[in-house]
C-alpha cells in the first residue's frame, strides 16, 4: 500500500512522473486506436510487436522536448504537444473512415476536395469512441485544474533531457531497422500508407510524407513550360501513324479492361498433368475475333501493379524507384484514358477492385486520372472465407460486381482488378481444382492453382456477358500486369518450362504477359509484334477511333506497320525482334546467343536502340517528377478537377442508381441481371450456384 501511495505521489508531484504518465497514456491510447480505428492488417509476431512499439519512440522524442523548459511552462508545453498529436490522430480517424487512407501534406494542401467531401457528412462520420484520441489530454488537464497533479518547479538537468532525446532517436532507429528487416524496401518502394503506419507509426508517417512532398515540390518548382519542348520534339520525331484498317472498329463500344494479376504469357496453353491451367483464356486467346499479342512484355519497375496501371492509363512509364501512383498520384496532372474517353466520347468511367482503396494510393490517383467511380473493398461483402491475401477472391468479386456494372450508363470504360492470382499463390483447399506443380519451390508450385482459379472466374464472368448481351456491345481488354514468378526461381522455372537451364536471357523472355482485345466481329489473330504495356493506350484509342496525335504518350499503336518494336524495360534493358539487352549483355533475340563480338554495324544499331530507350525513360520521368502535364493545355482536353469526384460509397451509389436509360439494368426491364450470373464458388453454394 505504501509503495502504491509513493508511486502515485511520484506521478502527481514529480515532473518526471508527470512526463511518464503523459507518455504512457499517449502510447497506449495510440495503440488502441491502431487496433480499433484503422485496418492496418498486422500479421505475425514481428508486425504486431512493431504496431505496439512504434508509438513510443515518437512520443518520447516529441513530448520529451517539453522537459527542456522550466516551471509550469514545461507542463503546459508537454500538454500542448500531446494535444497536437491527439488532434492529428483524431483527424486521421475521420479521414481514414471516409477514404481508407491517412492524411498527407498533398491532401491538406489541396484540401478543397477533401474538405468538401468530409464537410458534407462530418457529423455523420464521427463516432463517440473517436474522442478516445483526446481523452488523456482532457483527463490530465482536469487533474491539473483540480490540483491532484501538483507542479514540480524544479529544473531537470540538461544532460538528462538530452539523454531522453538520444534514447528516442536510438529507439526510432531500432524500430526502422526491425521494420526493414520484416519488409525490405519499406521506404523506397512505398505502395500503401498503411504499411508505413503499421511499421513505423502515424507520426513517423507524417515526417516521411512531409519529406517526400518537399522533395517533390522542389523538383516541380524548377520546372516550367519550356521543359515540355524537348519532350514534344522527341515524341513528334518518333510518332507512328496508327493502322487505318483498325481505326474506329470499336467506336462507341463499351470498354471492359480485365486486369489479370501476376499472370504470365507462358500460362496460355500450359498444361499440368494433362489438364489445361487456363482453358477459358486459351479459348479467348485463339478466338477469331480476338487480337492477341504473343510478344507483349510487362515493363514494370518497383511499382509493380501501379506501374502497369500508369502505363495502361497514361502511356507513361513507372518511376525508376518507388511508385508514381503512390508518390505523385495525389497531386500530379494527368492526361489519362478515363478522362480522355469521358471528354472525347462521353464514356462513364469506373474501376472495381476487391482490395483496399488505399493500396497504391488508388483512391487519390484515380481522381487525378478522371475516374468517376471507384469501388474498392468497402463496396463488397467481405466475409472471412471470401478474403484471401490482397482482397476478396475473384469469383466473389465478379459475382458482387454485377449489381454495379448493370447500372453503369453506356458506353462505359470499366477496369476490373483481380487479386487471387497474387503472390504467395496460396488457395484454400475447397477452391483447389488442379494439383500444385512439383518443382519443390513452395513459392512457385501454387501458381498454377491460383491461375486456374482466376481462369474459372473469367469463364463465369464471360458467360454472364453473353447471357446479358453485353458481349455484343463491349470491347474486352485482357492484360497481365507483371510477372508472377520472379527471377529468383531459375531452377523451378526451368522445370516448369521443361528446360535444362534457365538463364537471365530466359528470364527476360519470361516477362511476357498476355494482351488480348476481344470483340464480336473484330478481325482477330495472333500478332507477333513486339510491344509492352506502354503501347496499350495508343492501340485502344485507335480501335475506338480517337485521335491521339496531340497527346503526350510514349507508346505506339501495336497494329501499326511502322511500329518500331522496341520494348524498354524500367532498368534500361530492352527487347526487339532482333536484339535483346540483359544486364549490360546483348543477345540475338531469336536464338538467345550472346553477342560477344558484334560487328561495327550491329554495335551502331545497339547504341541507337539503347539511346532511344534511355531517352524515353528519362523524358517520361521528367514528366512525372516535375508534373509537366500541368503546362500542357490542348484545346481538346480539360484538366481534371479532383473536387468533382467523390468515392464515398453512399454518395457514389446514390448517383449510380439514378435511372439511366442506357444502363443494362434499364434495358433489362428495370430488373437486375444477377440471376444470370452463375458460379461454382463453394462460398456461394446457397446463392444460385451451378
C-alpha positions in Angstrom: 0.0 0.0 0.0 2.8 2.3 0.9 4.6 1.6 -2.4 1.4 2.3 -4.3 1.0 5.6 -2.5 4.6 6.5 -3.1 4.2 5.7 -6.8 1.0 7.8 -7.1 2.8 10.7 -5.3 5.7 10.4 -7.8 3.3 10.5 -10.7 1.4 13.6 -9.4 4.1 15.6 -7.8 7.2 14.9 -9.7 7.9 16.4 -13.2 9.4 13.2 -14.5 6.4 11.2 -13.1 4.1 13.6 -14.9 6.0 13.1 -18.1 5.9 9.3 -17.7 2.1 9.5 -17.2 1.6 11.5 -20.3 4.0 9.4 -22.4 2.4 6.0 -21.3 -1.2 7.3 -21.8 -0.3 8.6 -25.3 1.5 5.3 -26.2 -1.4 3.0 -25.1 -4.1 5.3 -26.5 -2.4 5.3 -29.9 -2.0 1.6 -29.9 -5.7 1.0 -29.0 -6.7 3.4 -31.9 -4.4 1.5 -34.3 -6.4 -1.7 -33.4 -9.9 -0.2 -33.4 -9.9 2.7 -35.8 -7.6 1.6 -38.6 -7.3 -1.5 -40.7 -3.5 -1.9 -40.7 -3.5 -5.7 -41.2 -0.7 -6.6 -38.8 0.2 -10.3 -39.4 2.6 -12.3 -37.4 4.6 -11.7 -34.2 7.0 -9.1 -35.7 4.3 -6.9 -37.2 2.2 -6.9 -34.1 5.2 -6.2 -31.9 6.1 -3.1 -34.1 2.5 -2.0 -34.1 2.5 -2.0 -30.3 6.0 -0.5 -30.0 6.0 2.3 -32.7 4.0 5.0 -30.8 6.7 5.0 -28.0 9.8 6.4 -29.8 8.0 9.4 -31.4 6.1 10.1 -28.2 9.4 10.0 -26.2 11.1 12.4 -28.7 8.3 14.9 -29.1 6.9 15.0 -25.6 10.4 15.0 -24.2 11.0 18.4 -25.8 8.8 19.9 -23.1 11.3 18.9 -20.4 13.8 21.5 -21.6 11.5 24.2 -20.3 11.3 25.5 -16.7 8.4 25.6 -14.2 4.8 25.5 -15.1 5.7 26.3 -18.8 7.2 22.8 -19.1 3.9 21.2 -18.0 1.8 23.1 -20.5 4.2 22.7 -23.4 4.1 18.9 -22.8 0.3 19.0 -22.7 0.2 21.2 -25.9 2.4 18.7 -27.7 0.2 15.9 -26.6 -2.9 17.9 -27.8 -1.4 18.4 -31.2 -0.5 14.8 -31.5 -4.0 13.8 -30.4 -5.7 16.2 -32.8 -3.6 14.6 -35.6 -4.8 11.2 -34.5 -8.4 12.4 -34.4 -8.2 14.0 -37.9 -6.8 10.8 -39.3 -9.5 8.7 -37.7 -12.2 10.7 -39.5 -10.3 10.8 -42.8 -9.5 7.1 -42.7 -13.1 6.3 -42.1 -14.1 8.2 -45.2 -11.2 7.4 -47.6 -9.4 4.4 -46.1 -6.1 6.3 -46.1 -4.2 8.7 -44.0 -3.9 12.4 -44.3 -1.0 13.7 -46.3 0.6 17.1 -46.9 -0.6 16.9 -50.5 -4.2 16.3 -49.3 -4.0 19.1 -46.8 -2.5 21.5 -49.4 -5.2 20.6 -51.9 -7.9 20.4 -49.3 -10.7 21.7 -51.5 -11.9 18.3 -52.4 -11.1 16.8 -49.0 -13.0 19.4 -47.0 -15.9 19.3 -49.4 -16.3 15.5 -49.1 -15.7 15.4 -45.4 -17.7 18.5 -44.7 -20.8 17.1 -46.3 -21.1 14.4 -43.6 -18.7 15.3 -40.8 -21.3 14.8 -38.1 -22.4 11.5 -39.6 -18.9 10.0 -39.6 -17.9 10.9 -36.1 -18.3 8.1 -33.5 -18.3 8.8 -29.8 -15.3 6.5 -29.3 -13.3 8.7 -31.7 -12.8 11.1 -28.8 -10.6 8.5 -27.1 -7.9 10.2 -29.0 -8.3 13.3 -26.9 -9.3 11.6 -23.6 -5.8 11.6 -21.9 -5.5 15.4 -22.6 -8.8 16.1 -21.0 -8.2 13.9 -18.0 -4.7 15.4 -17.3 -5.9 19.0 -17.7 -8.7 18.1 -15.3 -6.2 16.6 -12.8 -4.1 19.8 -13.0 -7.1 22.0 -12.6 -8.3 20.1 -9.5 -4.7 20.2 -8.2 -4.5 16.4 -7.9 -1.4 16.9 -10.1 0.9 19.4 -8.5 3.5 21.4 -10.3 7.1 20.4 -9.7 9.0 23.6 -10.3 12.5 22.0 -10.1 14.5 22.0 -13.3 15.8 18.8 -14.7 19.5 18.6 -15.6 20.1 19.4 -19.3 22.2 16.2 -19.6 19.2 14.1 -18.5 16.9 15.8 -21.1 19.4 15.2 -23.9 19.7 11.6 -22.8 16.0 11.2 -23.2 16.1 12.6 -26.7 19.1 10.5 -27.7 17.2 7.4 -26.4 14.2 8.3 -28.5 16.4 8.6 -31.6 18.0 5.2 -30.9 14.6 3.6 -30.5 13.4 5.2 -33.8 16.5 3.7 -35.5 15.8 0.3 -33.9 12.2 0.5 -35.0 13.2 1.3 -38.6 15.8 -1.5 -38.7 13.3 -4.1 -37.4 10.7 -2.8 -39.9 13.0 -3.0 -42.9 14.1 -6.5 -41.9 10.5 -7.6 -42.0 9.6 -5.5 -45.0 12.5 -4.7 -47.3 12.2 -1.6 -49.4 9.7 -0.1 -47.0 10.6 3.5 -47.6 11.9 3.2 -51.2 9.0 1.2 -52.6 6.0 2.7 -50.8 2.8 1.3 -52.1 0.4 1.7 -49.2 0.5 4.3 -46.4 -1.0 1.6 -44.1 2.4 -0.1 -44.2 4.3 3.0 -43.1 1.9 3.5 -40.2 1.9 -0.2 -39.3 5.6 -0.5 -39.2 6.8 3.0 -38.1 3.9 4.9 -36.7 1.5 7.6 -37.6 3.8 10.4 -36.6 6.8 8.9 -38.5 4.4 8.6 -41.5 3.8 12.4 -41.2 7.5 13.1 -41.3 8.1 10.7 -44.2 5.2 12.2 -46.2 6.4 15.7 -45.5 9.9 14.8 -46.7 8.6 13.2 -49.9 6.3 16.2 -50.5 9.1 18.7 -50.0 11.3 16.6 -52.4 8.6 16.6 -55.0 7.8 20.3 -54.6 11.5 21.2 -55.1 11.6 19.3 -58.3 8.3 20.8 -59.5 9.4 24.3 -58.6 12.2 24.2 -61.0 10.0 23.2 -63.9 8.4 25.5 -66.5 6.5 25.2 -69.8 9.8 25.1 -71.8 10.7 21.8 -70.2 8.0 20.2 -72.4 9.6 21.3 -75.6 12.3 18.6 -75.8 9.7 16.0 -74.9 7.3 17.1 -77.6 10.1 17.2 -80.1 11.1 13.6 -79.3 7.5 12.4 -79.5 6.9 14.2 -82.8 10.2 12.6 -84.2 9.1 9.2 -83.1 5.4 9.4 -83.9 3.9 6.3 -85.5 0.8 6.6 -87.6 -1.9 4.2 -86.3 -3.1 1.3 -88.5 -6.0 2.8 -90.6 -7.6 -0.6 -91.1 -8.4 -0.8 -87.4 -9.3 2.9 -86.8 -12.7 3.2 -85.2 -13.7 -0.5 -85.5 -14.8 -0.4 -81.8 -16.2 3.1 -81.9 -19.0 3.6 -79.3 -18.4 0.2 -77.7 -18.1 -0.3 -74.0 -14.5 -0.9 -73.0 -14.0 -3.5 -70.2 -10.4 -4.0 -69.1 -9.7 -7.2 -67.1 -6.6 -6.8 -65.1 -5.0 -10.3 -64.8 -3.0 -10.1 -61.6 0.6 -11.6 -61.9 -0.4 -13.5 -65.0 2.4 -14.6 -67.4 2.1 -15.5 -71.0 3.5 -19.0 -70.6 0.3 -20.0 -68.8 -1.6 -19.7 -72.1 -1.8 -23.2 -73.4 0.1 -24.6 -70.4 -0.9 -28.0 -69.1 -0.1 -29.6 -65.8 -0.6 -33.4 -65.6 -2.7 -33.3 -68.8 -5.0 -30.6 -67.5 -5.2 -27.1 -69.1 -4.4 -24.5 -66.5 -6.3 -21.7 -68.3 -8.9 -23.2 -70.7 -11.1 -20.1 -70.8 -8.2 -17.7 -71.5 -6.8 -20.2 -74.0 -10.1 -20.2 -75.9 -10.2 -16.4 -75.9 -6.5 -16.1 -77.0 -7.1 -18.2 -80.1 -10.6 -16.9 -81.0 -11.0 -15.5 -84.5 -12.5 -12.2 -83.0 -9.5 -11.7 -80.6 -6.4 -9.7 -81.3 -3.7 -11.5 -79.3 -0.1 -10.5 -78.9 2.5 -13.2 -78.4 5.4 -10.9 -77.7 3.9 -8.5 -75.3 6.0 -7.7 -72.3 5.4 -6.2 -68.8 7.6 -3.2 -68.3 7.1 -2.6 -64.6 9.7 -1.5 -62.0 9.4 -1.3 -58.2 5.9 0.0 -58.6 4.7 -3.4 -60.0 0.9 -3.3 -60.4 0.8 0.5 -60.1 3.4 0.9 -62.9 1.3 -1.3 -65.1 -1.7 0.9 -64.4 0.3 4.1 -65.0 1.3 2.8 -68.4 -2.1 1.4 -69.3 -3.9 4.6 -68.4 -1.4 7.2 -69.4 1.3 5.7 -71.7 3.9 7.0 -69.2 6.5 4.7 -67.6 6.6 4.0 -63.9 9.5 5.5 -61.9 13.0 4.1 -61.6 12.4 4.0 -57.8 9.1 3.6 -55.9 5.6 4.0 -57.3 4.5 7.0 -59.4 0.9 6.5 -58.3 1.9 6.5 -54.6 4.3 9.4 -54.8 2.6 11.6 -57.4 -0.9 10.3 -57.8 -2.4 12.8 -55.3 -1.1 16.0 -56.8 0.0 15.5 -60.4 -1.9 16.5 -63.5 -2.5 13.5 -65.9 -4.0 13.1 -69.4 -5.4 9.6 -68.7 -7.7 7.2 -70.6 -10.8 7.7 -68.4 -10.6 11.5 -68.8 -9.9 11.3 -72.5 -12.8 8.8 -73.1 -15.2 10.8 -71.0 -14.4 14.1 -72.6 -14.0 12.9 -76.2 -16.7 10.3 -76.4 -19.0 10.6 -73.3 -17.9 7.4 -71.6 -18.9 6.7 -68.0 -15.6 5.6 -66.2 -15.2 3.2 -63.3 -12.8 0.9 -61.5 -13.8 -2.1 -59.5 -11.4 -3.8 -57.1 -11.9 -6.3 -54.3 -8.9 -4.8 -52.3 -8.2 -1.8 -50.1 -8.8 1.6 -51.8 -5.6 2.9 -50.2 -3.3 0.4 -51.9 -1.0 2.1 -54.4 -2.8 5.3 -53.4 -5.6 4.4 -55.8 -8.3 6.4 -54.0 -6.4 9.6 -54.8 -4.7 8.7 -58.1 -7.9 7.6 -59.7 -9.4 11.0 -59.2 -6.5 12.6 -60.9 -6.9 10.1 -63.8 -10.6 11.2 -64.1 -12.4 8.0 -62.9 -15.9 8.9 -62.0 -16.4 5.8 -59.8 -14.0 3.7 -57.8 -15.5 0.7 -56.0 -12.9 -0.9 -53.7 -13.3 -3.5 -50.9 -15.6 -1.3 -48.9 -18.3 -1.7 -51.6 -18.2 -5.5 -51.3 -19.4 -8.0 -48.7 -16.3 -9.3 -47.0 -16.9 -12.5 -45.0 -13.9 -14.3 -43.5 -13.9 -17.0 -46.2 -14.3 -14.5 -49.0 -11.0 -12.8 -48.4 -7.6 -14.1 -49.5 -4.3 -12.2 -49.4 -5.0 -8.9 -51.1 -8.7 -8.8 -51.5 -11.9 -10.9 -51.9 -11.5 -13.9 -54.2 -12.1 -13.4 -57.8 -15.3 -15.4 -58.1 -16.9 -13.4 -55.3 -15.5 -10.2 -56.8 -17.2 -10.8 -60.2 -20.4 -12.1 -58.6 -20.8 -9.0 -56.4 -19.7 -6.6 -59.2 -22.7 -7.4 -61.4 -25.1 -5.1 -59.4 -22.7 -2.2 -60.1 -21.9 -3.0 -63.8 -25.5 -3.3 -64.8 -26.2 0.3 -63.5 -23.4 2.0 -65.4 -24.6 4.3 -68.1 -23.3 3.1 -71.5 -20.9 3.4 -73.1 -18.7 2.8 -70.2 -14.9 2.4 -69.6 -14.5 -0.1 -66.8 -11.4 -1.6 -65.3 -11.8 -4.7 -63.1 -8.8 -5.7 -61.0 -8.5 -9.3 -60.0 -6.3 -10.3 -57.0 -6.5 -14.0 -56.3 -3.5 -14.9 -58.5 -1.2 -12.8 -56.4 1.9 -13.9 -54.5 2.2 -16.1 -52.4 -0.3 -18.1 -54.6 -2.0 -19.7 -51.6 -5.5 -21.0 -52.2 -7.8 -22.6 -49.7 -8.3 -26.3 -50.2 -12.0 -26.1 -51.1 -11.1 -24.0 -54.2 -8.2 -26.1 -55.4 -9.3 -27.8 -58.6 -5.9 -28.6 -60.0 -2.8 -30.0 -58.2 0.3 -28.0 -57.4 3.3 -28.4 -59.6 6.2 -30.4 -58.1 9.3 -28.3 -58.6 9.9 -28.3 -54.8 9.8 -24.5 -54.7 6.9 -23.5 -52.4 6.6 -20.1 -54.0 6.2 -21.4 -57.5 4.2 -24.6 -57.0 0.9 -23.0 -56.0 1.0 -20.6 -59.0 -1.0 -22.9 -61.3 -3.7 -23.3 -58.7 -4.4 -19.6 -58.3 -4.1 -19.1 -62.1 -6.6 -21.9 -62.7 -9.0 -20.3 -60.2 -8.7 -16.9 -61.9 -9.4 -18.5 -65.3 -12.5 -20.2 -63.9 -13.7 -16.8 -62.6 -13.1 -15.3 -66.0 -15.2 -18.1 -67.6 -18.1 -17.4 -65.3 -18.0 -13.7 -66.0 -17.8 -14.3 -69.8 -20.9 -16.5 -69.5 -22.8 -13.6 -67.8 -21.7 -11.2 -70.5 -23.0 -13.5 -73.2 -26.3 -14.1 -71.4 -27.0 -10.4 -71.0 -25.9 -9.4 -74.5 -23.1 -7.1 -73.2 -20.6 -9.2 -75.1 -22.0 -7.8 -78.4 -21.6 -4.2 -77.1 -18.2 -4.4 -75.5 -14.6 -4.4 -76.4 -12.8 -6.6 -73.8 -9.2 -6.0 -73.0 -7.3 -8.6 -71.0 -3.8 -7.8 -69.9 -1.2 -9.3 -67.4 0.3 -6.6 -65.2 3.6 -8.2 -64.3 5.4 -11.5 -63.7 4.1 -14.0 -61.2 7.4 -16.0 -60.9 10.3 -13.7 -60.2 13.9 -14.0 -61.4 14.9 -15.6 -58.1 13.4 -19.0 -59.1 15.6 -20.1 -62.1 15.6 -23.8 -61.2 11.9 -24.1 -60.7 11.2 -22.0 -63.8 13.4 -24.4 -65.9 11.4 -27.3 -64.6 8.1 -25.7 -65.4 9.2 -25.0 -69.0 11.0 -28.4 -69.3 14.3 -26.7 -70.0 17.8 -27.9 -68.9 18.7 -24.4 -67.6 17.1 -21.0 -67.1 19.4 -18.0 -67.9 19.0 -14.3 -67.4 18.0 -14.1 -71.1 15.3 -16.7 -70.5 14.1 -14.7 -67.5 13.7 -11.6 -69.6 11.7 -13.6 -72.2 9.7 -14.9 -69.2 8.5 -11.3 -68.7 5.9 -11.8 -71.5 2.3 -11.3 -70.3 -1.0 -11.6 -72.2 -2.6 -8.8 -74.1 -5.9 -9.5 -75.9 -8.6 -7.3 -77.5 -11.8 -9.3 -77.9 -15.0 -8.1 -79.6 -17.7 -9.7 -81.7 -16.8 -9.1 -85.3 -13.3 -7.9 -84.7 -10.8 -9.1 -87.3 -8.5 -11.0 -84.9 -5.4 -13.2 -85.0 -2.2 -13.8 -83.0 0.2 -10.9 -83.7 3.9 -11.4 -83.2 4.6 -7.7 -82.8 6.9 -6.8 -80.0 5.4 -4.4 -77.6 4.7 -3.6 -74.0 2.2 -2.0 -71.6 3.3 1.5 -72.7 1.6 0.7 -76.1 -1.9 -0.3 -74.8 -3.5 3.1 -74.7 -2.5 4.2 -78.2 -3.7 0.9 -79.6 -7.0 1.2 -77.7 -7.6 4.8 -78.7 -7.1 3.9 -82.4 -9.6 1.0 -82.1 -12.1 3.5 -80.6 -11.5 6.0 -83.4 -10.0 8.6 -81.1 -7.0 10.6 -82.5 -4.1 10.7 -80.0 -1.6 12.5 -82.1 -1.7 15.6 -79.8 -1.3 13.6 -76.6 1.9 13.2 -74.6 2.3 9.4 -74.8 5.4 7.2 -75.3 3.7 4.1 -76.7 2.7 3.3 -80.2 -0.2 1.5 -81.9 0.7 -2.2 -81.8 -1.2 -2.8 -85.0 0.8 -0.1 -86.9 3.1 -1.4 -89.6 5.5 1.4 -88.6 5.7 0.3 -85.0 9.5 0.3 -84.0 9.0 -2.8 -81.9 11.4 -1.6 -79.2 10.3 -2.7 -75.7 12.2 -0.8 -73.0 12.5 -2.3 -69.5 12.5 0.0 -66.5 16.1 -0.8 -65.7 17.3 0.2 -69.2 17.3 -3.3 -70.7 15.2 -3.8 -73.9 13.8 -6.4 -76.2 13.4 -6.1 -80.0 12.7 -8.8 -82.6 16.4 -8.9 -83.4 18.3 -7.9 -80.3 17.9 -8.1 -76.5 19.8 -6.4 -73.8 20.0 -8.0 -70.3 22.1 -6.5 -67.5 24.7 -5.0 -69.9 24.9 -8.0 -72.2 23.4 -8.3 -75.7 21.8 -11.3 -77.2 20.3 -12.4 -80.5 16.6 -12.4 -79.6 15.7 -15.4 -81.9 18.4 -17.8 -80.8 19.4 -16.5 -77.4 23.0 -16.4 -78.3 25.1 -13.8 -76.6 26.7 -11.3 -78.9 30.2 -11.3 -77.5 31.8 -9.8 -80.7 29.2 -7.7 -82.5 30.1 -6.1 -85.8 30.6 -2.4 -86.1 27.2 -2.1 -87.8 25.5 -4.1 -85.0 27.2 -2.0 -82.4 25.9 1.1 -84.0 22.4 -0.3 -84.1 22.6 -1.4 -80.4 23.8 2.0 -79.3 21.0 3.7 -81.2 18.4 1.4 -79.5 20.0 1.9 -76.1 19.9 5.7 -76.6 16.3 5.6 -77.6 15.4 3.6 -74.5 17.2 5.8 -72.0 15.8 8.9 -73.6 12.2 7.6 -73.4 12.6 6.6 -69.7 14.3 9.9 -68.7 11.8 12.1 -70.5 8.8 10.1 -69.0 10.5 10.5 -65.6 10.7 14.3 -66.1 7.0 14.5 -66.9 6.1 12.8 -63.7 8.8 14.1 -61.4 8.2 17.7 -62.5 4.5 17.5 -63.1 5.0 18.8 -66.6 1.5 18.0 -67.9 0.2 20.9 -65.8 1.7 23.1 -68.5 0.2 21.2 -71.4 -3.2 22.6 -72.2 -4.5 21.3 -75.6 -7.9 22.7 -76.7 -9.5 19.3 -76.8 -8.7 18.4 -73.2 -9.8 19.9 -69.9 -7.7 19.4 -66.8 -9.4 17.0 -64.4 -10.8 18.7 -61.3 -10.4 16.5 -58.3 -13.2 18.2 -56.4 -15.7 16.8 -59.0 -15.0 13.2 -57.7 -16.3 11.6 -54.6 -15.8 7.9 -53.9 -17.8 7.9 -50.7 -20.0 4.7 -51.0 -23.3 6.4 -50.1 -22.7 9.3 -52.4 -21.5 7.2 -55.3 -24.2 4.6 -55.2 -26.9 7.3 -54.9 -25.6 8.7 -58.2 -25.1 5.3 -59.8 -28.6 4.1 -59.0 -30.2 7.2 -60.6 -32.2 5.8 -63.5 -30.3 5.9 -66.8 -32.0 4.5 -70.0 -28.7 3.4 -71.4 -27.8 1.1 -68.5 -28.1 -2.7 -68.7 -30.5 -2.7 -65.8 -32.9 -0.3 -67.6 -32.6 -2.3 -70.8 -33.5 -5.4 -68.9 -36.9 -4.0 -68.0 -35.6 -2.3 -64.8 -34.6 -5.7 -63.4 -31.4 -7.0 -62.1 -29.3 -9.4 -64.2 -27.7 -11.0 -61.1 -29.8 -14.2 -61.7 -27.9 -14.7 -65.0 -24.6 -15.0 -63.2 -23.7 -18.5 -62.1 -20.7 -19.6 -60.1 -19.4 -22.8 -58.6 -17.7 -20.9 -55.7 -18.2 -23.1 -52.6 -18.6 -19.9 -50.5 -21.7 -19.1 -52.5 -23.2 -22.5 -52.8 -26.5 -21.2 -51.5 -26.6 -18.2 -53.9 -27.6 -19.5 -57.3 -24.6 -21.9 -57.7 -24.3 -24.3 -60.6 
